[in-house]
């Protein structure tokens, strides 16, 4: 049975962790604007995160569009509103489902990857070796990874959304004899800037959260190889939780601005 | 042993103290390392050797005491000044600590990044460092393609690439077979002769200490319990000292 002491202890741990991550984020903002800039490492990380996640994001996006359309079709048919399918799918995917699902997939792949990589570097003294050689390991390892995630996640989300819409169009083409041209005409007619801009802006925050939490967990990893596993695992859990919080705040803010 | 009384030490640790809660790891530890000297530091596991090294290279802050490297008190230096001073120190990690995602060449180039050198100059330094550890043909390999001994040698090459005046060896022969351990000890001697470096060697390996040391210090209960040459300490009647040589 959970006692009040346990609840207080858990909450205290959570608040300490939030404080430490905030401090870590503060250090990132302090270091990101100071020289030397690690452009080569940043490009390497962008390539690693972007290129190596492309297939996973593509498959996820395709299945997402496919399943979403297949599941929605009978209900829309019942109401005689199947012609609304492109509008409904595009707005749902671009505004909400695409960014959140793809960010969660990336949290599983990228955030845990960063956590495991930096964690193992920490326990095998590679980070210490960098520091001893006079290099700032935070700048070289953490700043580049957070920057790369912040830049690449929005691109991956755009790519995933496009593939999801293609998957949806494929279902409509096969089941409803709707041409791709007509489908995408309807998609672009339905989408407004008020759908695209908030989704794009929040995807940068998703990327930042994925890079930040993965780096924080890995960089501060302790307890040997067990700690590496814990860092990787808790990076995914904490990032996923953070993504939903960011999403809630983003929806709340965009609702205020775009409703007005 | 050479007369060091009138020579300024390249490294001086004075009354170093470090505690973790109630656990007093270092209780006023002091050493002096002189130019061209091989000083061996021995101590049991948990005696504070690693903590001392971490304080020495700035990975940990001591509670009290001073650390002077080349006459500069590191506790009074700015981060930039300390980073510049770090180029005078080579560090061989116990587990080699090679960067897994980089090739041998990139590992060796890493400490040179901050120095404005031409590509030709960098390649020459990398080649020379690898040749000095007899691994010139391993330049394009990844760390996971190297054996334990090769990793240690590459790490040694990385430690000397900036031509440091002081090299700190953390358990240089631990985890190696006796033949490879002897090769590493021989390399350490060659490097000392070629580059005229001063070496601080932390080891449990009595054979290593016998072959390489000019002077030895035994770290017990956080203080320098005994100091002398290998012969002096190995023939001591003190039980605590004898325990190291059995």
Boltz contact constraints between the chains, C-beta under 6 A:
constraints:
  - contact:
      token1: [A, 124]
      token2: [B, 95]
      max_distance: 6.0
  - contact:
      token1: [A, 125]
      token2: [B, 93]
      max_distance: 6.0
  - contact:
      token1: [A, 125]
      token2: [B, 95]
      max_distance: 6.0
  - contact:
      token1: [A, 125]
      token2: [B, 97]
      max_distance: 6.0
  - contact:
      token1: [A, 126]
      token2: [B, 97]
      max_distance: 6.0
  - contact:
      token1: [A, 126]
      token2: [B, 99]
      max_distance: 6.0
  - contact:
      token1: [A, 128]
      token2: [B, 59]
      max_distance: 6.0
  - contact:
      token1: [A, 129]
      token2: [B, 93]
      max_distance: 6.0
  - contact:
      token1: [A, 129]
      token2: [B, 97]
      max_distance: 6.0
  - contact:
      token1: [A, 132]
      token2: [B, 57]
      max_distance: 6.0
  - contact:
      token1: [A, 132]
      token2: [B, 91]
      max_distance: 6.0
  - contact:
      token1: [A, 133]
      token2: [B, 111]
      max_distance: 6.0
  - contact:
      token1: [A, 134]
      token2: [B, 83]
      max_distance: 6.0
  - contact:
      token1: [A, 134]
      token2: [B, 86]
      max_distance: 6.0
  - contact:
      token1: [A, 134]
      token2: [B, 87]
      max_distance: 6.0
